[in-house]
């Protein structure tokens, strides 16, 4: 075995220093038999060995990357793009760029999703060397689904790289059928444990603009991380679904200015006149509550300006007072005041039970409470609301601000004992609401519809405790 063969053998030694010294020695000797072994050494796990091998090749054969020998090595370097060592992957990409063999285009495009920035950079430069128009090739276009998938990668650099590559390959990628097919995957990613992945998923869903994602993006408005909420706001603004308005209005009270600004811009994109809508009018009391509790000066000033902007939308509720009725609590409303400007107080109305305007119905002049009948919960007929007060199966009654009590026949209430139970329980519930005057019950007239089996005791309660009893 001559000296060259011995040095070539040492290029595979377990000790990297031995391999390095062998490459240096081969460079000095300059024998062409070392070309193929040195090309192999370009995949070495140690950068010093790779650098020494490259310099040796440049000395022995400056055009080594154009030789038939290196052409046979292309599959090996392509395989090296998947090596566990990122230095080896980066070196392999660089070598493939030198060789300029078109077989490596697709693997190098894959390498653009590598987690290591050096590998991605080497792959990109290699592609530019091999095929400057690589992003226009069919090979690149077939990779679009993989790059879209990489947009929900846990590594920020990978996500950013994937986006840049997509913009190169297919600027309108978000409008493709491929992107639409991936919508369910990105919706699932909104529940990922990593907040950055959730934020990225929201951004992509907004870019794609598919209405299937609206509900999940609305839920993301309550994410514990502000950057996820901000991304969800921006996405909803791009999709422009009217269902999001109510929830974006709520988000205007978010504690982070970035989120509030994103919600405001989203509302402007969906409905420029959002601040005049009934939806925001119902939210005015909630903004007032937030304003009263706010301690941060900047946040308070923001809320004052916002309340001033949206307060006009609450005017229909104020103008309709007292003919308002809350279908959540079955109660009437009360007026409250807030000082927004120094010399001026503004009135607003809320349900006297839940303290909101969320479920208020305008124009209800009469509320009829019902025992019996077939009404399941409540119904509205013109300016009259009908409210079920007694639930026979549960043996329970509910409170309501009623103007009249109607007792009628029912399949559920069969005898006088059951009517006694219903009437007495309803009376107890109504009278135990201490926010009302005890005399209130005395003003409620009772209408009896049908031939009901009412006991003497029940009739006495209706005649003496309520406002009199009339048979229809």
VEXDREN-2710 file (C-alpha; in Angstrom, 1 decimal):
% VEXDREN-2710
k/r/px/py/pz
1/UNK/0.0/0.0/0.0
2/UNK/1.6/3.3/-1.1
3/UNK/1.3/6.6/0.8
4/UNK/-1.7/7.9/-1.2
5/UNK/-3.7/4.7/-0.4
6/UNK/-2.8/4.9/3.2
7/UNK/-3.9/8.5/3.5
8/UNK/-7.2/7.7/1.7
9/UNK/-7.8/5.0/4.2
10/UNK/-7.1/7.4/7.1
11/UNK/-10.0/9.7/5.7
12/UNK/-12.3/7.1/7.3
13/UNK/-10.5/6.8/10.7
14/UNK/-12.6/7.1/13.8
15/UNK/-10.5/10.0/15.1
16/UNK/-11.4/13.3/13.4
17/UNK/-7.9/14.7/13.8
18/UNK/-6.5/11.7/11.8
19/UNK/-9.0/12.4/9.1
20/UNK/-8.2/16.1/9.1
21/UNK/-4.4/15.5/8.9
22/UNK/-5.0/13.0/6.0
23/UNK/-7.0/15.6/4.0
24/UNK/-4.2/18.2/4.6
25/UNK/-1.6/15.7/3.5
26/UNK/-3.5/14.8/0.3
27/UNK/-3.8/18.5/-0.5
28/UNK/0.0/18.8/-0.4
29/UNK/0.6/15.7/-2.5
30/UNK/-2.1/16.6/-5.1
31/UNK/-2.8/13.1/-6.4
32/UNK/-6.0/12.8/-8.5
33/UNK/-6.7/9.3/-7.0
34/UNK/-7.8/11.3/-3.8
35/UNK/-10.6/13.2/-5.6
36/UNK/-13.4/10.7/-5.0
37/UNK/-12.5/10.0/-1.3
38/UNK/-12.1/13.7/-0.7
39/UNK/-15.6/14.3/-2.2
40/UNK/-16.9/11.7/0.3
41/UNK/-15.1/13.6/3.1
42/UNK/-17.2/16.6/2.2
43/UNK/-20.0/14.8/4.2
44/UNK/-17.8/14.4/7.3
45/UNK/-19.4/15.3/10.6
46/UNK/-16.5/17.7/11.5
47/UNK/-16.3/21.0/9.8
48/UNK/-12.5/21.1/10.0
49/UNK/-12.3/17.8/8.0
50/UNK/-14.8/19.1/5.5
51/UNK/-13.0/22.4/5.0
52/UNK/-9.7/20.5/4.6
53/UNK/-11.2/18.2/2.0
54/UNK/-12.7/21.1/0.1
55/UNK/-9.4/22.9/0.0
56/UNK/-7.6/19.7/-1.1
57/UNK/-10.1/19.3/-4.0
58/UNK/-9.7/22.9/-5.1
59/UNK/-5.9/22.3/-5.2
60/UNK/-6.0/19.0/-7.0
61/UNK/-8.8/19.7/-9.4
62/UNK/-10.5/23.2/-9.4
63/UNK/-13.3/21.8/-11.6
64/UNK/-13.9/18.8/-9.3
65/UNK/-17.6/19.6/-9.1
66/UNK/-17.9/19.0/-12.8
67/UNK/-16.3/15.6/-12.9
68/UNK/-18.0/12.3/-13.7
69/UNK/-16.8/11.1/-10.3
70/UNK/-18.8/13.7/-8.4
71/UNK/-21.9/13.0/-10.6
72/UNK/-21.9/9.5/-9.1
73/UNK/-21.9/11.0/-5.6
74/UNK/-25.0/13.1/-6.0
75/UNK/-27.4/10.5/-4.5
76/UNK/-25.1/10.4/-1.4
77/UNK/-25.2/14.1/-0.9
78/UNK/-28.9/14.1/-1.4
79/UNK/-29.2/11.5/1.4
80/UNK/-26.9/13.7/3.5
81/UNK/-29.6/16.4/3.4
82/UNK/-31.5/14.2/5.9
83/UNK/-28.4/13.6/8.2
84/UNK/-29.1/14.2/11.9
85/UNK/-26.2/16.6/12.1
86/UNK/-27.3/20.0/10.8
87/UNK/-23.6/20.9/9.8
88/UNK/-23.6/17.8/7.5
89/UNK/-26.9/18.9/6.0
90/UNK/-25.7/22.4/5.4
91/UNK/-22.5/21.1/3.8
92/UNK/-24.4/18.7/1.6
93/UNK/-26.6/21.5/0.4
94/UNK/-23.6/23.6/-0.4
95/UNK/-21.9/20.8/-2.3
96/UNK/-25.0/20.1/-4.3
97/UNK/-25.1/23.8/-5.3
98/UNK/-21.5/23.4/-6.5
99/UNK/-22.3/20.3/-8.5
100/UNK/-25.5/21.8/-10.1
101/UNK/-27.2/18.5/-10.8
102/UNK/-30.9/18.9/-11.4
103/UNK/-31.7/15.7/-9.5
104/UNK/-31.1/17.6/-6.3
105/UNK/-33.7/20.4/-7.0
106/UNK/-36.6/18.6/-5.2
107/UNK/-34.5/17.5/-2.2
108/UNK/-33.1/21.0/-1.8
109/UNK/-36.6/22.5/-1.9
110/UNK/-37.5/20.1/0.9
111/UNK/-34.5/21.4/2.8
112/UNK/-36.0/24.9/2.8
113/UNK/-38.2/23.6/5.6
114/UNK/-35.2/22.5/7.7
115/UNK/-35.2/23.8/11.3
116/UNK/-31.6/25.1/11.0
117/UNK/-31.3/28.5/9.3
118/UNK/-27.9/27.6/8.0
119/UNK/-29.3/24.6/6.1
120/UNK/-32.2/26.6/4.7
121/UNK/-29.8/29.3/3.6
122/UNK/-27.4/26.8/2.0
123/UNK/-30.3/25.1/0.2
124/UNK/-31.7/28.4/-1.1
125/UNK/-28.3/29.4/-2.5
126/UNK/-27.8/26.0/-4.0
127/UNK/-31.2/26.2/-5.8
128/UNK/-30.2/29.6/-7.1
129/UNK/-27.0/28.1/-8.5
130/UNK/-28.7/25.1/-10.1
131/UNK/-31.9/26.6/-11.3
132/UNK/-32.5/30.4/-10.9
133/UNK/-36.2/29.9/-11.8
134/UNK/-36.6/27.0/-9.4
135/UNK/-39.7/28.5/-7.8
136/UNK/-41.5/28.3/-11.2
137/UNK/-40.9/24.7/-11.7
138/UNK/-43.5/21.9/-11.4
139/UNK/-41.2/20.3/-8.8
140/UNK/-41.6/23.4/-6.6
141/UNK/-45.3/23.7/-7.2
142/UNK/-45.8/20.1/-6.0
143/UNK/-44.2/21.1/-2.7
144/UNK/-46.8/23.8/-1.9
145/UNK/-48.9/21.5/0.4
146/UNK/-45.8/20.7/2.4
147/UNK/-44.9/24.3/2.8
148/UNK/-48.4/25.2/3.8
149/UNK/-48.3/22.5/6.4
150/UNK/-45.0/23.9/7.7
151/UNK/-46.8/27.2/8.5
152/UNK/-47.9/25.5/11.7
153/UNK/-44.5/24.2/12.6
154/UNK/-43.4/24.9/16.2
155/UNK/-40.2/26.6/15.1
156/UNK/-40.8/30.3/14.2
157/UNK/-37.9/30.3/11.7
158/UNK/-39.4/27.3/9.9
159/UNK/-42.8/29.1/9.7
160/UNK/-41.2/32.3/8.4
161/UNK/-39.1/30.3/5.9
162/UNK/-42.1/28.4/4.7
163/UNK/-44.0/31.6/4.1
164/UNK/-41.2/33.2/2.2
165/UNK/-40.9/30.1/0.0
166/UNK/-44.7/30.0/-0.6
167/UNK/-44.6/33.6/-1.7
168/UNK/-41.8/32.7/-4.2
169/UNK/-43.5/29.5/-5.5
170/UNK/-47.2/30.6/-5.5
171/UNK/-48.0/34.2/-4.3
172/UNK/-51.7/33.3/-4.3
173/UNK/-51.2/30.1/-2.3
174/UNK/-53.9/31.1/0.2
175/UNK/-56.5/31.0/-2.5
176/UNK/-55.7/27.5/-3.8
177/UNK/-57.7/24.4/-3.2
178/UNK/-54.7/22.9/-1.5
179/UNK/-54.8/25.6/1.2
180/UNK/-58.6/25.2/1.7
181/UNK/-58.1/21.5/2.2
182/UNK/-55.7/22.2/5.1
183/UNK/-58.2/24.5/6.9
184/UNK/-59.3/21.8/9.4
185/UNK/-55.7/21.2/10.3
186/UNK/-55.1/24.9/11.1
187/UNK/-58.4/25.0/13.0
188/UNK/-57.0/22.1/15.1
189/UNK/-53.8/24.1/15.5
190/UNK/-55.7/26.8/17.3
191/UNK/-55.8/24.4/20.2
192/UNK/-52.1/23.6/20.2
193/UNK/-50.2/23.8/23.5
194/UNK/-47.7/26.2/21.9
195/UNK/-49.2/29.7/21.8
196/UNK/-46.9/30.7/18.9
197/UNK/-48.4/27.8/16.9
198/UNK/-51.9/29.0/17.8
199/UNK/-51.0/32.5/16.7
200/UNK/-49.5/31.3/13.4
201/UNK/-52.6/29.2/12.8
202/UNK/-54.9/32.2/13.3
203/UNK/-52.8/34.2/10.9
204/UNK/-52.9/31.5/8.2
205/UNK/-56.7/31.1/8.6
206/UNK/-57.2/34.8/8.1
207/UNK/-55.0/34.6/5.0
208/UNK/-57.0/31.8/3.6
209/UNK/-60.3/33.5/4.5
210/UNK/-62.5/30.4/4.9
211/UNK/-65.7/30.9/6.9
212/UNK/-65.4/27.4/8.5
213/UNK/-62.7/28.9/10.8
214/UNK/-64.9/31.8/12.2
215/UNK/-66.2/30.0/15.3
216/UNK/-62.8/28.7/16.3
217/UNK/-61.3/32.1/15.8
218/UNK/-64.0/33.7/17.9
219/UNK/-63.0/31.2/20.7
220/UNK/-59.4/32.3/20.2
221/UNK/-60.4/35.8/21.2
222/UNK/-60.4/34.5/24.8
223/UNK/-57.0/32.9/24.5
224/UNK/-54.8/33.5/27.6
225/UNK/-52.0/35.0/25.4
226/UNK/-52.5/38.4/24.0
227/UNK/-50.6/37.7/20.7
228/UNK/-53.0/34.9/19.9
229/UNK/-56.0/37.1/20.6
230/UNK/-54.5/39.8/18.4
231/UNK/-53.9/37.3/15.5
232/UNK/-57.5/36.1/15.9
233/UNK/-58.8/39.7/15.6
234/UNK/-56.8/40.3/12.5
235/UNK/-58.0/37.0/10.9
236/UNK/-61.6/37.8/11.6
237/UNK/-61.2/41.2/10.1
238/UNK/-59.9/39.6/6.9
239/UNK/-62.7/37.0/6.7
240/UNK/-65.4/39.7/7.3
241/UNK/-68.1/37.4/8.8
242/UNK/-70.8/39.4/10.5
243/UNK/-71.1/36.8/13.3
244/UNK/-67.8/38.1/14.7
245/UNK/-68.9/41.7/15.3
246/UNK/-70.4/41.0/18.7
247/UNK/-67.3/39.2/20.0
248/UNK/-64.9/41.8/18.5
249/UNK/-66.9/44.5/20.3
250/UNK/-66.3/42.6/23.5
251/UNK/-62.6/42.5/22.7
252/UNK/-62.5/46.3/22.6
253/UNK/-62.3/46.0/26.4
254/UNK/-59.2/43.8/26.3
255/UNK/-56.4/44.8/28.7
256/UNK/-53.8/44.9/25.9
257/UNK/-53.7/47.8/23.5
258/UNK/-52.4/45.7/20.6
259/UNK/-55.5/43.4/20.9
260/UNK/-57.9/46.4/21.2
261/UNK/-56.3/48.1/18.1
262/UNK/-56.6/44.8/16.1
263/UNK/-60.2/44.4/17.2
264/UNK/-61.0/48.0/16.2
265/UNK/-59.5/47.6/12.8
266/UNK/-61.3/44.3/12.3
267/UNK/-64.6/45.9/13.1
268/UNK/-63.9/48.7/10.6
269/UNK/-63.2/46.1/7.9
270/UNK/-66.3/44.1/8.6
271/UNK/-68.8/46.9/9.2
272/UNK/-67.6/50.6/9.1
273/UNK/-70.8/51.7/10.9
274/UNK/-70.3/49.1/13.7
275/UNK/-70.5/51.8/16.4
276/UNK/-74.1/52.6/15.4
277/UNK/-75.4/49.1/15.4
278/UNK/-77.8/47.5/17.9
279/UNK/-75.2/44.9/18.8
280/UNK/-72.9/47.6/20.2
281/UNK/-75.8/49.4/21.8
282/UNK/-76.4/46.4/23.9
283/UNK/-72.8/46.3/25.0
284/UNK/-72.7/50.0/26.2
285/UNK/-73.4/49.0/29.9
286/UNK/-70.5/46.6/29.8
287/UNK/-68.1/49.3/28.6
288/UNK/-69.4/51.6/31.3
289/UNK/-68.8/49.0/34.0
290/UNK/-65.2/48.4/32.7
291/UNK/-64.7/52.2/32.6
292/UNK/-65.8/52.5/36.3
293/UNK/-63.4/49.8/37.3
294/UNK/-60.4/50.8/35.2
295/UNK/-57.5/52.2/37.2
296/UNK/-54.9/52.7/34.5
297/UNK/-55.1/56.3/33.3
298/UNK/-54.3/55.5/29.6
299/UNK/-56.9/52.6/29.6
300/UNK/-59.5/54.9/31.2
301/UNK/-59.0/57.6/28.6
302/UNK/-59.3/55.0/25.9
303/UNK/-62.6/53.8/27.4
304/UNK/-64.0/57.3/27.7
305/UNK/-63.4/58.0/24.1
306/UNK/-64.8/54.6/23.1
307/UNK/-67.9/55.0/25.2
308/UNK/-68.4/58.5/23.7
309/UNK/-68.2/57.0/20.3
310/UNK/-70.7/54.2/20.8
311/UNK/-73.1/55.8/23.3
312/UNK/-75.5/57.0/20.6
313/UNK/-76.2/53.3/19.7
314/UNK/-77.7/52.8/23.1
315/UNK/-80.2/55.7/22.6
316/UNK/-83.1/53.4/21.3
317/UNK/-83.0/51.6/24.7
318/UNK/-83.0/54.7/26.7
319/UNK/-85.9/56.2/24.6
320/UNK/-87.9/53.0/25.1
321/UNK/-87.6/53.0/28.9
322/UNK/-89.6/51.8/30.8
323/UNK/-91.0/49.5/28.1
324/UNK/-88.1/47.1/28.1
325/UNK/-87.9/43.5/29.1
326/UNK/-85.0/41.1/29.7
327/UNK/-85.6/37.7/28.3
328/UNK/-82.7/36.2/30.4
329/UNK/-84.0/37.3/33.8
330/UNK/-87.7/38.0/32.9
331/UNK/-87.3/41.3/34.6
332/UNK/-87.8/45.0/33.8
333/UNK/-85.0/47.6/33.6
334/UNK/-83.6/50.4/35.6
335/UNK/-81.8/53.6/34.6
336/UNK/-78.2/54.4/35.6
337/UNK/-75.9/57.3/34.9
338/UNK/-72.2/57.6/33.9
339/UNK/-70.0/60.7/33.8
340/UNK/-68.0/60.6/30.6
341/UNK/-67.4/64.4/30.2
342/UNK/-66.7/66.5/33.2
343/UNK/-69.9/68.5/33.2
344/UNK/-72.2/65.9/31.7
345/UNK/-73.8/62.6/32.8
346/UNK/-75.3/60.2/30.4
347/UNK/-78.2/57.8/31.2
348/UNK/-78.2/54.2/30.2
349/UNK/-80.5/51.3/31.0
350/UNK/-79.8/47.8/32.2
351/UNK/-81.8/44.8/33.4
352/UNK/-82.4/45.2/37.1
353/UNK/-81.4/41.5/37.5
354/UNK/-78.3/40.8/35.4
355/UNK/-77.3/44.4/35.0
356/UNK/-76.8/44.2/31.2
357/UNK/-78.7/45.2/28.1
358/UNK/-77.7/42.0/26.3
359/UNK/-81.2/40.4/26.2
360/UNK/-83.4/43.4/26.4
361/UNK/-86.5/43.6/24.1
362/UNK/-87.8/47.0/23.2
363/UNK/-91.5/48.0/23.3
364/UNK/-92.9/45.5/25.8
365/UNK/-95.7/47.3/27.6
366/UNK/-97.3/44.3/29.3
367/UNK/-95.9/41.2/30.8
368/UNK/-98.3/38.3/31.5
369/UNK/-97.1/35.5/33.9
370/UNK/-98.6/32.1/33.2
371/UNK/-99.4/29.1/35.3
372/UNK/-100.5/26.2/33.1
373/UNK/-101.0/26.4/29.4
374/UNK/-98.5/25.1/26.8
375/UNK/-95.9/27.8/26.7
376/UNK/-92.4/26.3/27.1
377/UNK/-90.5/29.4/28.3
378/UNK/-91.7/32.8/27.0
379/UNK/-93.2/34.3/23.9
380/UNK/-93.7/37.8/22.5
381/UNK/-96.8/38.9/20.8
382/UNK/-96.7/42.6/19.7
383/UNK/-96.1/44.7/22.8
384/UNK/-96.9/41.8/25.2
385/UNK/-94.6/39.2/26.7
386/UNK/-95.9/35.9/28.0
387/UNK/-93.8/34.2/30.6
388/UNK/-94.1/30.7/32.1
389/UNK/-93.9/31.0/35.9
390/UNK/-94.4/27.4/37.0
391/UNK/-92.6/24.3/35.8
392/UNK/-94.6/21.3/36.9
393/UNK/-92.1/18.6/36.1
394/UNK/-89.4/20.3/38.2
395/UNK/-91.9/21.6/40.8
396/UNK/-90.3/25.0/40.6
397/UNK/-91.3/28.6/40.0
398/UNK/-89.3/31.5/38.7
399/UNK/-89.4/35.2/39.4
400/UNK/-90.6/37.7/36.8
401/UNK/-91.7/41.3/36.7
402/UNK/-95.3/40.7/35.6
403/UNK/-98.3/43.0/35.1
404/UNK/-100.9/40.2/35.1
405/UNK/-101.2/36.6/36.2
406/UNK/-103.0/34.1/33.9
407/UNK/-103.9/30.7/35.3
408/UNK/-105.1/28.3/32.7
409/UNK/-105.7/24.6/32.0
410/UNK/-102.7/22.3/31.5
411/UNK/-102.0/18.7/30.8
412/UNK/-99.3/18.7/33.4
413/UNK/-101.4/20.1/36.3
414/UNK/-104.2/17.7/36.9
415/UNK/-105.9/18.4/40.3
416/UNK/-106.4/21.1/43.0
417/UNK/-103.4/20.0/45.0
418/UNK/-101.1/20.6/42.1
419/UNK/-102.7/24.0/41.4
420/UNK/-102.3/24.8/45.1
421/UNK/-98.6/23.9/44.9
422/UNK/-98.1/26.0/41.8
423/UNK/-100.0/29.1/43.0
424/UNK/-98.4/29.2/46.4
425/UNK/-94.8/28.6/45.1
426/UNK/-95.2/31.3/42.5
427/UNK/-96.5/33.7/45.1
428/UNK/-93.6/33.0/47.4
429/UNK/-91.1/33.6/44.7
430/UNK/-92.7/36.8/43.6
431/UNK/-93.1/38.2/47.2
432/UNK/-89.5/37.2/48.2
433/UNK/-88.0/39.6/45.6
434/UNK/-87.2/42.3/48.1
435/UNK/-86.1/44.7/45.4
436/UNK/-89.8/45.3/44.7
437/UNK/-92.4/46.8/47.0
438/UNK/-94.6/44.3/48.8
439/UNK/-97.6/46.2/47.4
440/UNK/-96.4/45.2/43.9
441/UNK/-98.1/41.9/44.3
442/UNK/-101.4/43.5/45.2
443/UNK/-101.5/45.3/41.9
444/UNK/-101.3/42.2/39.8
445/UNK/-104.7/41.1/38.5
446/UNK/-105.4/37.4/38.1
447/UNK/-107.3/35.9/35.2
448/UNK/-108.7/32.4/35.4
449/UNK/-109.2/30.7/32.1
450/UNK/-111.3/27.5/32.0
451/UNK/-113.0/25.4/34.7
452/UNK/-110.0/24.9/36.9
453/UNK/-110.0/22.7/40.1
454/UNK/-108.9/25.5/42.4
455/UNK/-109.2/24.9/46.2
456/UNK/-110.7/27.5/48.6
457/UNK/-107.2/28.2/49.9
458/UNK/-105.8/28.9/46.4
459/UNK/-108.7/31.2/45.7
460/UNK/-108.1/33.1/48.9
461/UNK/-104.5/33.7/48.0
462/UNK/-105.4/34.9/44.6
463/UNK/-108.2/37.2/45.9
464/UNK/-106.4/38.6/49.0
465/UNK/-102.7/38.6/48.1
466/UNK/-103.0/39.5/44.4
467/UNK/-105.0/42.3/42.8
468/UNK/-108.3/40.4/42.5
469/UNK/-109.5/37.4/40.5
470/UNK/-111.5/37.4/37.3
471/UNK/-112.9/34.4/35.4
472/UNK/-112.8/34.6/31.6
END
